Amino acid sequence: MSTPPYAPVSDADLAVLREQLGRPARGVVGIAARCVCGNPTVAATAPRLDDGTPFPTFYYLTHPGATSAMSQLEATQVMRTLGDELDDPEVAAAYRRAHEAYLADRVQFGVVEEIDGISAGGMPTRVKCLHALAAHALAAGPGVNPIGDRALALSTWSPERCVCAQPGAAG
């Protein structure tokens, strides 16, 4: 298994992440997706933080525009609709493959017994957190996580349009 092709984390990336999150980023092992302007959008996070805490959310959505868009979607109860899409056997199978891909990506950075088999966002059987699912979709690319792809398609935010320079966003 090869290491995912994440950009190395620079001091500038860590500064942007701090501004985006309003706190220092923890356990960042790479930048898994970037805005078209180059700012981090998704941080890849170690499965065990420096303080020893198990951390299953390997792909962590950091971009303020993207996180806001996912929060807006969650407030509209769209997770129930997306969860209903798992009744389609093809979507359910693709979602299970997304879960397995997520785990395969994370295990390259360490095995953490406490979170063995646990990915994020409710995978592989339910839709729990659109932030995590969108982060995975952005990091893995289109076609890997069907629910993350759908959440991005339904959102007001686009990875193809920079909003980093807008007030309240990192830049």
N, C-alpha and C positions, 0 to 999 in steps of 0.2 A: 504494500500500500504506500502510495507516495504522499508527501506532505502537501496539503492544499496550497495553491499558489497565492498566498496572502502577501500583500505588500508589508515590508518591515514597518514596525511602529517607530516613528520618529518623535523627537521632542516636540516638534510642531504639531504632530497628530495628537499627542497626549494633551497639549494645550487646548486644541480645538475640542477634544473629547471632554475636557474639564469644563469648558464654556458651554458645550451642548448639554451636559448632564447636570451642571451646577455643583459638581463635586469631582474629586479625582476619580478617574476610571480605575477599576480594579482588575487585575489579572489579564490584561490585554496581551494576547499572543500574536495578533495581526489585525490588519484592516481588511475585512472580508468584502466590503463594497464601499465605493466612494461616490459622492455627488459628481455631476459632470464638471464642477469647478475644482474637484480634487479633494474636498473636505471629506472626512470619514462619514459614512452613512451607517455602516454596520461594523461593530468591533467583534472579533473572534476572541472569546474569553476562555481562560484556562478552566478545566473542569474542577480544579481545586484551587481556591483562592489562597493568597499568601498566609492568611490567618488560619488555614486549615479547613475552612468552610467548603463543603461540596457545592458546586455551582453548575446545575444542569443546563443553564441557558448559554450554550456555546456561541450562538449568533445573537448579538445584543444590538437592537436598533437604537441608534444614538441621534440621528438627524432630527432636529426639532420639528421640521415640517412633516416628516414621515411619521413621527410618534404622535403628533397632533392629529394627523389624518386617520391613523389607526384608532386613536381614542374616540374620535368623532364617529367612526363606523361602529365601534363597540357600543356607543351610546344609542345607536339606532336599532339595536337588537339584530344586526345583520349576522351575528355569530350563529343564531338559531337557523337562519336560512342557509348559511354555509355548512352548518352541521347536517342539515337535511340532505345536502348534496352527497354526503357519505353513504346514503341509501343506494346510490348508483354503484354497482360492484366495480366498475372500471375506475371511478373516482376513489373509492375506498382502497383499491389495490395500489393505485398511484400514491395515495397518501401514506400507505404502509411502506412503500418503497422510499418515500421522502423521509419518513422516520428512520429507516435503516441507513439511509445516506447520511443523515444528521449524526447518528451514533458513530458511523464509520469516520466521519470527519473529526468528531470530538475525541475519539479514542486515540488518535494520533498524538494527542497532547497529554495523555495519561489515562490510566484506568482508575476510576474512583468507585469502589464497591457500593457505596451508599446510593449512587445514582445509576448503577448498572441497568441498562434497558430503558431508562427514562430519558426522553428527549425534551421537547418543549412544545408549548402551544396546544397541548391536548393530544398530540400525535401519539399513537396511530388511530385512535378510535373516536375522538371527539374534537371539537373546536373550542379552545379555552382562551387563547391569547393571540389576537391578531398581530400584535407587535412582534412576537417571537416568530410567527409564521411568515410575516412579511420580511423580517430580517433574513430568515432562511431562504426565501424566494430570491431576495436581492443578492445574497452571497452565492447561492448555487446557480442562479440564472433561470430563465424561463423554462417551464416544462418539468422542473424537478418537484416542486411542491404545489400541487394544484390549488389548494386552499389559500396558500400565501399568494399565488399568482392572482387568484380571484379577488382577494382583499386589495391588492395593489390596483387592479383594474377598476374596482369600485370606488377607490379613494379619490380625493381631490388633489393629492400630491402625485407628482411624477418624477421618477429617477432621471428623466431626460430633460428636466427643466430646473435650473438652479434657483433656489429661493434663499440661499445662505446670507445674502446681503440685506435681506428684509429685516426690519426692526424685530428684536427678540430672538433672532436666529444667529447661530455661530457664523463667523466669517473670518 
